[in-house]
Amino acid sequence: MTGRMPLIAGNWKMNLDIDESVKLVDATIAGMQDLADVDVLVAPPFTALSAVRQAIGNSRIFLAAQNMYSEISGAFTGEISGKMLREAGCTHVILGHSERRSIFKETSEMIDLKVKAAVIMGLIPIVCVGETLEEREAGRTFDVLQHQLEGSLKNFAKDRTMAPGTILAYEPVWAIGTGRTASPGQAQESHEFIRKWVGKSFDSETEDRVRILYGGSVKPENIVDLMAEPDIDGALVGGASLEADSFVKLIRFGKK
């Protein structure tokens, strides 16, 4: 993980009201007071973004949205633009999460448009890729990852330039919310593949620089072993990020 600051990101999904969100941020800030060697990010529901931004204040927590639309404005009922996210105080946005791909039928082509729009709006995209259990058991993991990466980052690859700060996240669908976690070796194998793909599609500097997070039932009990792998730069955490105690333990994975 040479030169890459670890990042622990909490994706709250469709959970927590505004008061609960603020309390969680307050407790997280209290638990990371002495930490300077790990980045922390939270992604609340849209309704809590502004309140969470206010609660974050000057602390070292980044604010992300869980999704956005690819247009800046217009007749798109129910959608949120990158411009609106910036106004709410966001610096990052999660795109292509497996739940967006599977439940809401988002294609890699749609995600690519969102990634492009996010960068134009000054947001840092966190782009998610990952295979299903059926695809893994069929030996198609790398094919699926390559297809999703090529489609979701098509605009970047066309110019052979990845926007600075872009974050990738490997989240095996079969390990999300199931209690099953990819072994450190399985996770590392996929992270290594993704990093090498970045090197081939862009350049060695981008390959070395890009942070790749692991997402999939990450808990305080397994974070240390996962973070020991050379190509795992952090975690995109779901359920364990909803409670301050477990989230702070994840943030402090390298501390007592």
C-alpha positions in Angstrom: 0.0 0.0 0.0 3.0 2.2 -0.7 2.1 5.9 -0.7 -1.6 5.3 -0.6 -3.5 6.6 2.4 -6.0 4.0 3.7 -9.7 5.0 3.4 -12.5 3.6 5.5 -15.9 4.6 3.9 -19.3 4.0 5.5 -22.2 3.5 3.1 -25.3 3.9 5.2 -27.6 2.9 2.4 -31.3 3.6 3.2 -30.8 3.7 7.0 -30.7 6.3 9.8 -32.8 9.5 10.2 -31.3 12.9 10.5 -30.8 12.8 14.3 -29.3 9.3 14.1 -27.0 10.4 11.4 -25.7 13.4 13.3 -25.2 11.3 16.5 -23.2 8.8 14.5 -21.0 11.5 13.0 -20.4 13.0 16.4 -19.4 9.7 17.9 -17.1 8.9 14.9 -15.3 12.3 15.3 -14.8 11.6 19.0 -13.3 8.2 18.2 -10.8 9.4 15.6 -9.4 12.4 17.3 -5.8 11.1 17.4 -5.8 9.5 14.0 -3.8 11.2 11.1 -2.9 8.2 9.0 -6.3 7.1 7.7 -9.0 8.9 5.7 -12.7 8.5 6.7 -15.8 9.0 4.6 -19.5 8.6 5.2 -22.3 8.4 2.7 -25.7 9.1 4.3 -29.1 9.1 2.6 -29.8 12.3 0.5 -32.1 13.7 3.2 -29.3 13.8 5.8 -26.5 15.2 3.7 -26.7 18.8 4.7 -27.1 18.0 8.4 -24.2 15.6 8.3 -22.1 18.1 6.5 -22.8 20.6 9.3 -22.0 18.0 11.9 -18.7 17.1 10.2 -17.5 20.7 10.6 -13.7 20.9 10.3 -13.1 17.3 11.2 -11.3 15.0 8.8 -14.3 13.2 7.4 -15.3 13.3 3.8 -18.9 13.4 2.7 -20.3 11.3 -0.1 -23.6 10.7 -1.7 -24.7 7.2 -2.6 -25.7 7.9 -6.2 -26.4 10.7 -8.6 -27.9 11.3 -12.1 -25.8 12.1 -15.2 -27.5 15.3 -16.1 -27.0 18.7 -14.3 -30.7 19.7 -14.3 -33.9 19.2 -16.1 -37.2 17.2 -16.1 -35.9 14.1 -14.3 -38.3 13.6 -11.5 -36.8 12.0 -8.4 -33.2 12.4 -9.5 -30.3 14.3 -7.9 -27.6 16.0 -9.8 -23.9 16.4 -9.0 -24.4 20.1 -8.8 -27.0 19.6 -6.0 -24.6 17.2 -4.2 -21.8 19.8 -4.3 -24.2 22.4 -2.8 -25.1 19.9 0.0 -21.4 19.7 0.8 -20.4 16.4 -0.9 -16.9 15.8 -2.1 -17.4 12.2 -3.3 -20.2 10.1 -4.8 -20.6 6.3 -4.9 -21.4 5.1 -8.4 -22.2 1.6 -9.7 -22.8 -0.1 -6.4 -24.0 -3.6 -6.9 -27.5 -2.7 -5.6 -27.8 0.0 -8.2 -26.7 -2.5 -10.9 -28.9 -5.4 -9.8 -32.0 -3.8 -8.2 -32.2 -0.7 -10.4 -30.8 -2.3 -13.5 -28.0 0.3 -14.0 -25.6 -0.7 -16.8 -21.9 0.1 -17.0 -22.7 2.5 -19.8 -25.1 4.5 -17.5 -22.5 4.4 -14.7 -19.9 5.8 -17.1 -22.1 8.8 -17.9 -22.5 9.4 -14.2 -18.7 9.1 -13.6 -18.1 11.7 -16.3 -20.8 14.0 -14.9 -19.4 13.7 -11.4 -15.9 14.8 -12.4 -17.3 17.7 -14.4 -19.1 18.8 -11.2 -16.0 18.5 -9.2 -16.9 15.3 -7.3 -14.6 12.4 -6.8 -16.2 9.2 -8.0 -16.0 5.9 -6.0 -16.7 3.4 -8.8 -17.8 -0.1 -7.7 -17.4 -3.4 -9.6 -17.9 -7.0 -8.5 -19.1 -10.4 -9.5 -22.1 -12.5 -8.4 -21.7 -15.9 -6.8 -22.9 -17.6 -10.0 -20.2 -15.7 -12.0 -17.5 -16.6 -9.4 -18.4 -20.3 -9.4 -18.3 -20.3 -13.2 -14.7 -19.0 -13.1 -15.8 -15.7 -14.7 -14.7 -13.2 -12.0 -11.9 -11.5 -14.0 -14.0 -11.4 -17.2 -16.8 -9.7 -15.2 -14.5 -7.2 -13.6 -12.8 -6.3 -16.9 -16.2 -5.8 -18.6 -17.5 -3.6 -15.8 -14.3 -1.6 -15.6 -14.1 -1.1 -19.3 -17.8 0.0 -19.5 -17.9 2.1 -16.3 -14.7 4.0 -17.0 -15.0 4.2 -20.8 -14.7 8.0 -20.9 -11.5 7.9 -18.8 -10.0 5.1 -20.8 -10.7 6.8 -24.1 -8.4 9.7 -23.1 -6.1 7.3 -21.1 -6.5 9.7 -18.2 -8.2 8.8 -14.9 -9.5 11.9 -13.0 -7.3 12.6 -10.0 -8.5 11.1 -6.8 -10.8 8.5 -8.4 -11.4 5.6 -6.2 -12.3 2.1 -7.2 -14.1 -0.5 -5.0 -14.2 -4.2 -5.4 -17.4 -5.6 -3.9 -18.2 -9.3 -4.6 -22.0 -9.3 -4.7 -22.1 -12.7 -2.9 -20.4 -11.1 0.1 -22.6 -8.0 0.5 -24.9 -8.1 3.5 -24.7 -11.9 3.5 -22.2 -12.3 6.3 -19.9 -14.0 3.9 -16.6 -12.3 3.2 -14.0 -13.0 0.5 -10.9 -14.4 2.1 -8.0 -11.9 2.2 -6.4 -14.0 -0.6 -9.6 -13.9 -2.8 -9.9 -10.2 -2.2 -6.3 -9.5 -3.0 -6.4 -11.6 -6.1 -9.3 -9.4 -7.5 -7.7 -6.1 -6.3 -4.4 -7.1 -8.0 -6.3 -7.8 -11.2 -8.1 -4.4 -11.0 -4.8 -2.6 -10.3 -3.1 -4.3 -13.3 -6.0 -3.4 -15.5 -5.6 0.2 -14.5 -1.9 0.0 -15.4 -2.7 -1.4 -18.8 -5.5 1.0 -19.5 -3.8 4.1 -18.2 -0.2 4.1 -17.0 2.0 2.9 -14.2 1.7 6.1 -12.2 -2.1 5.8 -12.1 -1.8 2.1 -11.3 0.4 2.9 -8.2 -1.8 5.9 -7.1 -5.4 4.7 -7.4 -7.0 3.5 -4.2 -9.0 0.3 -4.4 -11.4 -0.5 -1.5 -12.9 -3.8 -0.5 -16.6 -4.0 0.2 -18.4 -7.1 1.4 -19.3 -7.8 5.0 -16.3 -6.0 6.4 -16.3 -6.1 10.2 -13.8 -5.3 13.0 -13.0 -9.0 13.2 -11.7 -9.2 9.6 -10.5 -5.7 8.7 -6.9 -6.2 9.9 -6.3 -9.3 7.7 -7.9 -7.6 4.7 -5.8 -4.4 5.1 -2.6 -6.5 5.4 -2.9 -7.3 1.6 -0.8 -5.1 -0.6 -3.5 -4.0 -3.0 -6.3 -3.4 -0.6 -6.3 0.3 0.3 -9.4 0.4 2.5 -13.0 -0.7 2.9 -16.4 0.3 1.7 -18.5 -0.7 4.7 -22.2 -1.3 4.9 -23.9 -2.6 8.1 -20.8 -2.2 10.3 -20.8 1.5 9.6 -24.2 2.1 11.1 -23.0 1.7 14.7 -20.4 4.1 16.1 -18.6 1.4 18.1 -18.0 -0.9 15.1 -17.3 1.9 12.7 -14.7 3.5 15.0 -13.0 0.1 15.5 -12.8 -0.2 11.7 -11.3 3.2 11.4 -8.8 2.4 14.1 -7.9 -1.0 12.6 -4.2 -0.4 13.0 -4.4 1.0 16.5 -5.1 -0.3 20.0 
